[in-house]
């Protein structure tokens, strides 16, 4: 895409600071501001810009010259919803990658994926659309990560792990080689996953065990 892009960051929590820092490595980008879920934080500053709008005003952002968005939403269901809304209204949803992240040459990175500082994607990995690979996460060879998933800071996935869509793997969790984690799963921080985890569940512990059920968005 040629020309300078005016970008709205969608989200105004802690992760918004991370996304703002990632945008500094993208050429020809102008930060328009931040959009929050509600009006409560309007006018607050986050780094170099202010919260200027809300998510439900997305169709009108184009009137302010916004052509692209960067999603700064940790919650997978909310991030998926805003990805769909932004795409439907013709905005480009930016993929971002910190320069210290390592992505192997044959890894496949989906549309609008965000890869934070120090993350590693090994040989033959496949990363779905709108996924978030947080700071220092390690995704070893031939892993497959579904759309809208979130790999938390410092988590470690051994080779050939499958993570379903809309799944969250928490801070520092470790997943054994070849494990299959289903869709819409929450894996608690620090967990050690040594057995497959079915869809729509919450699992945690050392070793991790299924503790509860979750609900898919719209269920």
Buried (B, 14 or more C-beta within 10 A) or exposed (E): EEEEBBBBBBBBBEBBBBBBBBBEEBEEBBBBBBBBBEEEBBEEEBBEBBBBBBBEBBEEBBEEEBBBBBBBBBBBBBBBBBBEBBBEEEBBBBBBBBEEBEBEEEBEBBBBBBBBBBBBBBEBBBBBBBBBBBBBBBBBBBBBBBBBBBBBBBBBBBBBBBBBBBBBBBBBBBBBEEBBBBBBBBBBBBBBBEEEBBBBBBBBBEEBBBEEEBEEEEE
